[in-house]
Amino acid sequence: MLFVTKAIGLLLLPPASLIILATIGLLFWKYRGAKGLVVISLLLLWILSTEPVRDALISPLENHYPTLNLNHQTQQQLSKDNIAIVVLGGGIYENAPEFHGRNALASHALMRTIYAAELAQKTALDVYTTGGAGVSGDKEAEGKVMQRWLIKFGVESDKVFHEDSAKTTWENATNIKRIMKDKEINRIILVTTAWHMPRAIHIFKSLGVQVIPAPCAYVAKQGAYNLLSYLPRAHVLADSSDALHEYIGIIWYQWAYAE
């Protein structure tokens, strides 16, 4: 089921959706409107690959919650409550050759883990990682890999715990809620990529979990645009696709798991 869901998602998003649109136009080239489909698909492919359009899509997601301000007063307040840090899985770098074929962290997961390690060292809070094996049947689940790397980044091993069965953000939240109940945790500091935070917060809150957002790994350009910003780039298209995926996901979760 997970494979089917992932496949449908990929087909609905760029670049697959644009390739399908252009292919339909080419197959029905002689019919009215077919040429327009090809032109529209190419135009969308270009503009979604530029930084200004990418940023217009992703900035509302990234700016929905502010960055976490861990000043002295905040840290004192955190120490009074039973709070834990939760970091969501963001993908595995499978069979990494430089690590002798052992799984490492993909870019999103790596940035989340680095930031979670930073927060753990500043607050001395326990950290819970969550993420199961992907559709490829990874030999080591995301939660376990993140746990291992948190320890590499200097977090004490007795303060890092993992959950390794969740396949979706909804399962991340439901599994963490169960752990919170068992461990008598009142609130969590939630670490995930900034553009993913709105959907993640919505899910956790819909389950009654009290959340302090800790967004990281911002994508939108912080400086001024230049001529190169309007030229298409593959990684920018991937960012635009991530943003569109989040908007679809937010709509889906609001409909499927309404509060």
Residue frames as qw, qx, qy, qz and C-alpha x, y, z in Angstrom:
[[0.000, 0.884, 0.467, 0.000, 0.00, 0.00, 0.00],
 [0.318, -0.777, 0.107, 0.533, 2.84, 2.38, 0.87],
 [0.410, -0.104, 0.599, 0.680, 4.45, 1.71, -2.52],
 [0.194, 0.627, 0.664, 0.359, 1.19, 2.50, -4.34],
 [0.157, -0.926, -0.273, 0.211, 0.69, 5.71, -2.37],
 [0.386, -0.597, 0.312, 0.630, 4.25, 6.85, -3.06],
 [0.382, 0.147, 0.681, 0.607, 3.91, 6.01, -6.76],
 [0.101, 0.800, 0.561, 0.188, 0.68, 7.98, -7.12],
 [0.270, -0.877, -0.066, 0.391, 2.24, 10.91, -5.32],
 [0.422, -0.358, 0.478, 0.682, 5.24, 10.93, -7.65],
 [0.293, 0.391, 0.704, 0.516, 3.00, 10.81, -10.72],
 [0.027, -0.885, -0.465, -0.007, 0.91, 13.77, -9.50],
 [0.306, -0.856, 0.085, 0.407, 3.95, 15.98, -8.92],
 [0.489, 0.811, -0.321, -0.013, 6.59, 17.53, -11.19],
 [0.167, 0.410, -0.501, -0.744, 8.45, 16.40, -13.15],
 [0.222, 0.156, 0.953, 0.133, 6.33, 13.26, -13.77],
 [0.311, 0.679, 0.565, -0.351, 3.04, 15.17, -14.07],
 [0.206, 0.765, -0.212, -0.573, 4.57, 17.58, -16.59],
 [0.071, -0.288, 0.867, 0.401, 6.04, 14.73, -18.62],
 [0.279, 0.388, 0.876, -0.061, 2.64, 13.04, -18.69],
 [0.278, 0.778, 0.271, -0.494, 0.98, 16.30, -19.75],
 [0.131, 0.646, -0.506, -0.556, 3.49, 16.83, -22.59],
 [0.181, -0.070, 0.953, 0.234, 3.17, 13.20, -23.69],
 [0.355, 0.579, 0.693, -0.243, -0.62, 13.56, -23.97],
 [0.251, 0.802, -0.055, -0.539, -0.09, 16.64, -26.10],
 [0.014, 0.483, -0.749, -0.452, 2.32, 14.80, -28.39],
 [0.281, 0.153, 0.946, 0.047, 0.06, 11.76, -28.72],
 [0.281, 0.730, 0.617, -0.082, -2.87, 13.94, -29.77],
 [0.312, -0.318, 0.205, 0.872, -0.76, 16.46, -31.67],
 [0.044, 0.264, 0.628, 0.730, -3.24, 16.78, -34.55],
 [0.227, -0.706, -0.668, -0.063, -6.13, 17.63, -32.26],
 [0.042, -0.795, -0.039, -0.604, -7.11, 21.09, -31.09],
 [0.532, -0.782, 0.168, -0.277, -5.38, 22.15, -27.89],
 [0.959, -0.101, -0.059, 0.257, -2.70, 19.46, -28.02],
 [0.537, 0.482, -0.166, 0.672, 0.07, 21.93, -28.86],
 [0.285, -0.751, 0.123, -0.583, -1.06, 24.06, -25.94],
 [0.890, -0.453, -0.003, -0.044, -0.55, 21.15, -23.54],
 [0.831, 0.143, -0.090, 0.530, 3.05, 20.75, -24.69],
 [0.204, 0.636, -0.110, 0.736, 3.72, 24.50, -24.38],
 [0.557, -0.701, 0.049, -0.443, 2.10, 24.66, -20.92],
 [0.941, -0.295, -0.052, 0.154, 4.07, 21.66, -19.65],
 [0.684, 0.281, -0.102, 0.666, 7.38, 23.13, -20.86],
 [0.049, -0.706, 0.066, -0.704, 6.54, 26.54, -19.44],
 [0.735, -0.623, 0.018, -0.266, 5.65, 25.05, -16.05],
 [0.920, -0.058, -0.104, 0.373, 8.81, 22.96, -16.11],
 [0.434, 0.484, -0.129, 0.749, 10.84, 26.15, -16.59],
 [0.235, -0.689, 0.094, -0.679, 9.15, 28.39, -14.04],
 [0.848, -0.507, -0.046, -0.148, 8.96, 25.74, -11.31],
 [0.868, 0.019, -0.107, 0.484, 12.72, 25.31, -11.74],
 [0.255, 0.607, -0.120, 0.743, 13.43, 28.98, -10.93],
 [0.321, -0.099, -0.637, 0.694, 14.17, 30.36, -7.48],
 [0.253, -0.074, 0.140, -0.954, 11.50, 33.13, -7.36],
 [0.709, -0.152, -0.397, -0.562, 8.67, 30.71, -8.17],
 [0.640, -0.080, -0.720, 0.255, 10.09, 28.06, -5.84],
 [0.176, -0.007, -0.522, 0.835, 10.27, 30.63, -3.04],
 [0.451, -0.147, -0.082, -0.876, 6.73, 31.87, -3.69],
 [0.777, -0.170, -0.530, -0.293, 5.53, 28.30, -3.15],
 [0.713, -0.111, -0.602, 0.341, 7.72, 27.30, -0.22],
 [0.128, 0.303, -0.360, 0.873, 8.04, 30.52, 1.83],
 [0.590, -0.414, -0.038, -0.692, 4.46, 30.42, 3.23],
 [0.908, -0.207, -0.364, -0.007, 5.21, 26.94, 4.55],
 [0.645, 0.128, -0.413, 0.629, 8.63, 27.82, 5.96],
 [0.038, 0.306, -0.248, 0.918, 7.48, 31.05, 7.61],
 [0.583, -0.508, -0.469, -0.426, 4.34, 29.63, 9.18],
 [0.745, -0.633, -0.162, 0.132, 6.21, 28.97, 12.44],
 [0.053, 0.916, -0.372, 0.137, 9.17, 31.01, 13.76],
 [0.619, 0.314, -0.649, 0.311, 12.53, 29.50, 14.55],
 [0.724, -0.569, -0.375, 0.106, 12.96, 28.25, 18.10],
 [0.091, 0.771, -0.319, 0.544, 14.51, 30.86, 20.40],
 [0.819, -0.321, -0.426, 0.209, 16.38, 29.01, 23.13],
 [0.051, 0.708, -0.327, 0.623, 17.31, 31.86, 25.42],
 [0.153, 0.189, -0.809, 0.535, 18.15, 31.36, 29.09],
 [0.491, -0.009, 0.382, -0.783, 14.59, 31.99, 30.27],
 [0.804, 0.182, -0.310, -0.475, 13.17, 29.51, 27.75],
 [0.558, 0.243, -0.779, 0.154, 15.65, 26.84, 28.81],
 [0.111, -0.133, 0.711, -0.681, 14.70, 27.32, 32.46],
 [0.678, 0.086, 0.135, -0.717, 11.02, 26.92, 31.57],
 [0.755, 0.248, -0.549, -0.257, 11.72, 23.75, 29.59],
 [0.302, 0.252, -0.842, 0.368, 13.54, 22.22, 32.53],
 [0.387, -0.082, 0.539, -0.744, 10.39, 22.55, 34.68],
 [0.822, 0.204, 0.054, -0.530, 8.23, 20.41, 32.40],
 [0.671, -0.117, 0.715, 0.160, 8.58, 16.82, 31.28],
 [0.544, 0.747, -0.110, -0.366, 9.53, 17.67, 27.71],
 [0.716, -0.135, 0.571, 0.377, 11.33, 15.64, 25.05],
 [0.203, 0.574, -0.434, -0.663, 12.76, 16.41, 21.63],
 [0.757, 0.291, 0.584, -0.029, 11.20, 14.51, 18.73],
 [0.067, 0.553, -0.514, -0.653, 12.88, 14.42, 15.34],
 [0.818, 0.390, 0.284, -0.313, 11.01, 13.12, 12.29],
 [0.660, -0.074, 0.601, 0.445, 12.67, 10.93, 9.68],
 [0.343, 0.783, -0.074, -0.514, 13.51, 12.51, 6.34],
 [0.804, 0.546, -0.210, -0.104, 14.99, 9.76, 4.20],
 [0.791, -0.416, 0.391, 0.221, 17.85, 7.29, 4.17],
 [0.345, 0.723, -0.558, -0.217, 21.08, 7.32, 2.17],
 [0.973, -0.083, 0.150, -0.154, 21.11, 3.59, 1.53],
 [0.935, 0.033, 0.139, 0.325, 24.22, 1.40, 1.54],
 [0.069, 0.974, -0.205, -0.064, 26.61, 4.35, 1.75],
 [0.857, 0.339, -0.257, 0.291, 29.94, 3.25, 0.21],
 [0.210, 0.638, -0.434, 0.601, 32.02, 5.60, 2.38],
 [0.523, -0.433, 0.499, -0.538, 30.48, 3.98, 5.47],
 [0.069, -0.227, 0.971, 0.040, 31.20, 0.45, 4.27],
 [0.302, -0.231, -0.803, -0.459, 27.69, -0.11, 2.92],
 [0.138, -0.441, -0.742, 0.486, 25.93, 0.92, 6.11],
 [0.042, 0.802, 0.500, 0.324, 22.89, 3.20, 5.87],
 [0.261, -0.132, -0.215, 0.932, 23.45, 6.91, 6.49],
 [0.167, 0.681, 0.504, -0.504, 21.11, 9.91, 6.44],
 [0.372, 0.601, 0.453, 0.544, 19.71, 11.63, 3.35],
 [0.232, 0.346, -0.069, 0.907, 20.00, 15.42, 3.23],
 [0.446, -0.591, -0.153, -0.654, 16.71, 16.34, 4.94],
 [0.852, -0.442, -0.281, 0.020, 17.15, 13.74, 7.67],
 [0.676, 0.073, -0.255, 0.688, 20.76, 14.79, 8.18],
 [0.026, 0.456, -0.080, 0.886, 19.88, 18.46, 8.77],
 [0.661, -0.562, -0.194, -0.458, 17.07, 17.49, 11.14],
 [0.882, -0.270, -0.296, 0.247, 19.41, 15.23, 13.08],
 [0.480, 0.245, -0.223, 0.812, 22.17, 17.85, 13.32],
 [0.233, -0.525, 0.020, -0.818, 19.69, 20.40, 14.66],
 [0.809, -0.472, -0.254, -0.241, 18.18, 17.90, 17.09],
 [0.788, -0.073, -0.328, 0.516, 21.68, 17.16, 18.40],
 [0.189, 0.385, -0.153, 0.890, 22.28, 20.87, 18.88],
 [0.523, -0.539, -0.091, -0.653, 19.03, 21.26, 20.83],
 [0.885, -0.319, -0.338, 0.035, 19.73, 18.16, 22.92],
 [0.648, 0.058, -0.321, 0.688, 23.14, 19.45, 23.94],
 [0.019, -0.417, 0.096, -0.904, 21.74, 22.87, 24.84],
 [0.611, -0.416, -0.040, -0.673, 18.75, 21.60, 26.81],
 [0.074, -0.272, 0.919, -0.275, 19.89, 18.18, 28.13],
 [0.753, 0.112, 0.230, -0.606, 16.50, 16.80, 27.06],
 [0.588, 0.007, 0.799, 0.127, 15.92, 13.26, 25.84],
 [0.340, 0.419, -0.440, -0.717, 15.58, 12.79, 22.08],
 [0.671, 0.212, 0.695, -0.146, 13.15, 10.45, 20.32],
 [0.130, 0.334, -0.619, -0.699, 13.66, 9.64, 16.66],
 [0.653, 0.309, 0.594, -0.355, 10.84, 8.25, 14.55],
 [0.520, 0.577, -0.393, -0.492, 10.83, 6.57, 11.15],
 [0.869, -0.045, 0.489, -0.061, 10.52, 3.06, 9.82],
 [0.451, -0.126, 0.694, 0.547, 12.01, 1.24, 6.86],
 [0.344, 0.452, -0.183, -0.802, 11.09, 2.70, 3.47],
 [0.846, 0.345, 0.047, -0.403, 9.45, 1.08, 0.45],
 [0.567, 0.555, -0.609, -0.022, 12.77, -0.47, -0.57],
 [0.923, -0.328, -0.199, -0.010, 12.86, -2.47, 2.66],
 [0.173, 0.761, -0.499, 0.377, 15.92, -0.79, 4.15],
 [0.713, -0.055, -0.652, 0.253, 17.91, -3.08, 6.38],
 [0.324, -0.255, -0.506, 0.758, 17.98, -0.38, 9.06],
 [0.009, -0.827, -0.554, -0.092, 14.97, 1.84, 9.86],
 [0.193, 0.733, -0.004, 0.652, 15.22, 5.64, 9.75],
 [0.547, -0.792, 0.024, -0.270, 14.63, 5.97, 13.48],
 [0.893, -0.326, 0.096, 0.294, 17.53, 3.65, 14.26],
 [0.639, 0.388, 0.077, 0.660, 19.88, 5.39, 11.81],
 [0.058, -0.816, 0.005, -0.575, 19.05, 8.81, 13.27],
 [0.744, -0.665, 0.041, -0.042, 19.63, 7.47, 16.77],
 [0.867, -0.061, 0.083, 0.487, 23.05, 6.22, 15.76],
 [0.434, 0.527, 0.075, 0.727, 24.00, 9.54, 14.18],
 [0.352, -0.861, -0.041, -0.364, 22.75, 11.59, 17.12],
 [0.824, -0.512, 0.100, 0.223, 25.19, 9.66, 19.26],
 [0.712, 0.241, 0.146, 0.643, 27.93, 10.33, 16.67],
 [0.123, 0.732, 0.106, 0.661, 27.09, 14.04, 16.94],
 [0.184, 0.319, -0.546, 0.752, 27.74, 14.00, 20.67],
 [0.649, -0.404, 0.010, -0.645, 24.37, 13.23, 22.29],
 [0.267, -0.342, 0.849, -0.301, 24.72, 10.80, 25.19],
 [0.322, -0.008, -0.879, -0.351, 23.53, 7.34, 24.22],
 [0.116, -0.352, -0.864, 0.341, 21.29, 6.98, 27.28],
 [0.190, 0.506, 0.279, -0.794, 19.35, 10.09, 26.20],
 [0.369, 0.321, -0.501, -0.714, 18.48, 8.92, 22.65],
 [0.531, 0.167, 0.798, -0.230, 15.57, 6.60, 21.88],
 [0.181, 0.195, -0.615, -0.742, 14.10, 5.45, 18.60],
 [0.675, 0.331, 0.505, -0.424, 10.78, 4.39, 17.12],
 [0.088, -0.368, 0.742, 0.553, 11.21, 2.34, 13.96],
 [0.339, 0.340, 0.875, 0.056, 7.79, 1.37, 12.61],
 [0.290, 0.740, 0.268, -0.545, 6.24, 4.63, 11.31],
 [0.535, 0.253, 0.584, 0.556, 5.88, 4.92, 7.54],
 [0.097, 0.719, 0.365, 0.583, 4.02, 8.26, 7.36],
 [0.027, 0.370, -0.316, 0.873, 3.85, 11.51, 9.31],
 [0.695, -0.404, -0.109, -0.585, 0.53, 10.38, 10.76],
 [0.911, -0.171, -0.357, 0.115, 2.16, 7.19, 12.05],
 [0.413, 0.314, -0.407, 0.752, 5.06, 9.27, 13.40],
 [0.294, -0.429, 0.180, -0.835, 2.58, 11.25, 15.46],
 [0.844, -0.321, -0.178, -0.391, 0.47, 8.32, 16.68],
 [0.846, 0.001, -0.425, 0.321, 3.53, 6.32, 17.72],
 [0.263, 0.326, -0.381, 0.825, 5.11, 9.28, 19.50],
 [0.522, -0.460, 0.029, -0.717, 1.84, 9.97, 21.33],
 [0.917, -0.238, -0.308, -0.085, 1.90, 6.39, 22.60],
 [0.662, 0.135, -0.412, 0.611, 5.49, 6.83, 23.78],
 [0.066, -0.469, 0.203, -0.857, 4.59, 10.12, 25.48],
 [0.744, -0.445, -0.108, -0.486, 1.86, 8.40, 27.45],
 [0.915, -0.121, -0.330, 0.198, 4.18, 5.57, 28.53],
 [0.575, 0.133, -0.287, 0.754, 6.99, 7.97, 29.49],
 [0.224, -0.809, -0.448, 0.307, 4.64, 10.59, 30.99],
 [0.339, -0.015, 0.211, 0.917, 5.95, 13.27, 28.63],
 [0.163, 0.684, 0.462, -0.540, 3.82, 16.43, 28.64],
 [0.417, 0.855, -0.030, -0.308, 5.10, 18.28, 25.58],
 [0.813, 0.053, 0.330, 0.476, 7.54, 17.81, 22.74],
 [0.044, 0.734, -0.312, -0.601, 9.94, 20.00, 20.83],
 [0.819, 0.394, 0.416, 0.021, 9.28, 18.89, 17.27],
 [0.169, -0.602, 0.509, 0.591, 12.21, 18.98, 14.84],
 [0.671, 0.406, 0.584, 0.208, 11.52, 18.74, 11.13],
 [0.354, 0.163, 0.365, 0.846, 12.27, 20.61, 7.92],
 [0.111, 0.282, 0.231, -0.925, 10.70, 24.09, 7.94],
 [0.436, 0.081, -0.428, -0.787, 8.44, 23.45, 4.92],
 [0.485, -0.173, -0.849, -0.119, 7.19, 20.23, 6.52],
 [0.069, -0.040, -0.658, 0.749, 6.36, 21.80, 9.88],
 [0.481, -0.015, 0.045, -0.875, 2.79, 23.07, 9.15],
 [0.765, -0.026, -0.517, -0.383, 1.55, 19.61, 8.15],
 [0.517, 0.027, -0.769, 0.374, 3.40, 17.91, 10.99],
 [0.088, -0.045, 0.485, -0.869, 2.04, 20.36, 13.57],
 [0.626, -0.053, -0.172, -0.759, -1.50, 19.92, 12.28],
 [0.749, -0.030, -0.649, -0.128, -1.25, 16.14, 12.67],
 [0.383, 0.008, -0.718, 0.581, 0.30, 16.19, 16.14],
 [0.231, -0.037, 0.319, -0.918, -2.18, 18.78, 17.42],
 [0.681, -0.077, -0.362, -0.631, -5.13, 16.84, 15.96],
 [0.726, -0.108, -0.672, 0.098, -4.02, 13.98, 18.22],
 [0.550, -0.810, -0.147, -0.137, -3.90, 16.24, 21.25],
 [0.785, -0.115, -0.117, 0.597, -0.09, 16.47, 21.44],
 [0.125, -0.969, -0.006, 0.214, 1.33, 19.75, 22.78],
 [0.793, 0.288, 0.160, 0.513, 4.06, 20.85, 20.41],
 [0.170, -0.844, 0.164, 0.482, 6.84, 23.44, 20.45],
 [0.784, 0.609, 0.070, 0.104, 7.92, 23.88, 16.79],
 [0.433, -0.659, 0.424, 0.445, 11.64, 23.74, 16.00],
 [0.767, 0.629, 0.125, -0.020, 11.84, 24.13, 12.20],
 [0.447, -0.577, 0.486, 0.479, 15.18, 23.76, 10.41],
 [0.459, 0.021, 0.707, 0.538, 16.80, 23.40, 6.97],
 [0.349, 0.744, 0.226, -0.523, 15.20, 26.40, 5.27],
 [0.644, 0.274, 0.560, 0.443, 15.18, 26.33, 1.46],
 [0.268, 0.917, 0.277, 0.102, 13.97, 29.76, 0.29],
 [0.575, 0.368, -0.083, 0.726, 16.73, 32.09, -0.85],
 [0.397, -0.713, -0.359, 0.453, 17.66, 34.57, 1.88],
 [0.270, -0.413, 0.192, 0.848, 19.48, 37.08, -0.34],
 [0.424, 0.605, -0.052, -0.672, 18.64, 39.01, -3.50],
 [0.829, 0.349, 0.430, 0.077, 17.89, 37.29, -6.79],
 [0.082, -0.586, 0.486, 0.644, 20.19, 37.60, -9.78],
 [0.559, 0.403, -0.444, -0.572, 20.01, 36.55, -13.43],
 [0.254, 0.183, -0.949, -0.019, 20.89, 32.96, -12.58],
 [0.319, 0.117, 0.720, -0.605, 17.88, 32.81, -10.26],
 [0.645, 0.423, 0.112, -0.626, 15.60, 32.84, -13.32],
 [0.469, 0.401, -0.735, -0.281, 17.37, 29.99, -15.07],
 [0.908, -0.219, -0.136, -0.329, 16.07, 26.45, -14.47],
 [0.061, 0.500, -0.825, 0.258, 17.90, 24.20, -12.01],
 [0.603, -0.127, -0.771, -0.160, 17.13, 20.60, -11.13],
 [0.315, -0.190, -0.738, 0.565, 17.37, 21.01, -7.35],
 [0.231, 0.088, 0.166, -0.955, 15.05, 24.03, -7.46],
 [0.609, -0.065, -0.520, -0.595, 12.46, 21.95, -9.32],
 [0.529, -0.160, -0.810, 0.198, 12.79, 19.32, -6.60],
 [0.065, -0.145, -0.512, 0.844, 12.15, 22.00, -3.95],
 [0.443, 0.031, -0.155, -0.882, 9.04, 23.19, -5.83],
 [0.632, -0.100, -0.714, -0.285, 7.84, 19.60, -6.01],
 [0.342, -0.156, -0.760, 0.531, 8.36, 19.25, -2.24],
 [0.174, 0.106, 0.261, -0.943, 6.27, 22.39, -1.64],
 [0.589, -0.005, -0.396, -0.705, 3.44, 21.15, -3.86],
 [0.551, -0.099, -0.827, 0.060, 3.59, 17.79, -2.11],
 [0.131, -0.143, -0.642, 0.742, 3.11, 19.56, 1.23],
 [0.395, 0.075, 0.010, -0.915, 0.10, 21.54, 0.04],
 [0.664, -0.041, -0.613, -0.426, -1.51, 18.34, -1.26],
 [0.467, -0.082, -0.809, 0.348, -0.62, 16.60, 2.00],
 [0.087, 0.062, 0.446, -0.889, -2.12, 19.38, 4.13],
 [0.583, 0.025, -0.208, -0.785, -5.39, 19.21, 2.18],
 [0.659, -0.015, -0.735, -0.160, -5.44, 15.42, 2.39],
 [0.338, -0.089, -0.771, 0.533, -4.79, 15.24, 6.12],
 [0.255, 0.046, 0.276, -0.926, -7.34, 17.97, 6.87],
 [0.685, 0.023, -0.330, -0.650, -9.92, 15.94, 4.98],
 [0.714, 0.017, -0.699, -0.031, -8.93, 12.45, 6.09],
 [0.535, -0.268, -0.624, 0.503, -8.06, 13.24, 9.71],
 [0.134, -0.686, -0.134, -0.703, -10.24, 16.23, 10.51],
 [0.086, 0.150, -0.665, 0.726, -9.99, 17.50, 14.07]]
